[in-house]
C-alpha cells in the first residue's frame, strides 16, 4: 500500500511559464527537467530530506486555465504566513484569502492562485 508521499504534479498547457512562475514567486530550486517528445516536466525541490518534489509538466489533455480551481488545493507549511503574504504581494500574486487564523485556532492560513488558476494554501503554526 501507500508508503510515502513523493510530491505532486501540476499539468499545464504552458508548463514552462507555470514552472517559471513558481520559481520566481517562491524561489524554488529546480532540480530536474525532462524534455522528451511524450514527457515534458520540470521538478522543484520542496523537502529534500524527504525526497519531496513539485513537478510542473505538459499534458496533451490539459488546455488553458483550470476549470474547477476548488477541486484540488495544494497546501504547504511555511515558516510565517504573514511574512510570505507580504513577499508574494510584492511579487504580484493573486490572493483568494489574506492571512487569517484557521477555524481550529492553531494555524495561520493564506490562500492564493497560481498562473493557471490552481489554488495554493499556505499554513504556519500560531
Protein Blocks (a to p, Z undefined) as FASTA:
>chain_A
ZZbdfbdcdddfblmlmmmmmmmmnopacfbdcddfklccddddfblmnopacdddddfk
bgcjafblmlpccddddfblmlmmmmmmmnopacfbdcdddfkopaccdddddfkopacd
ddddZZ
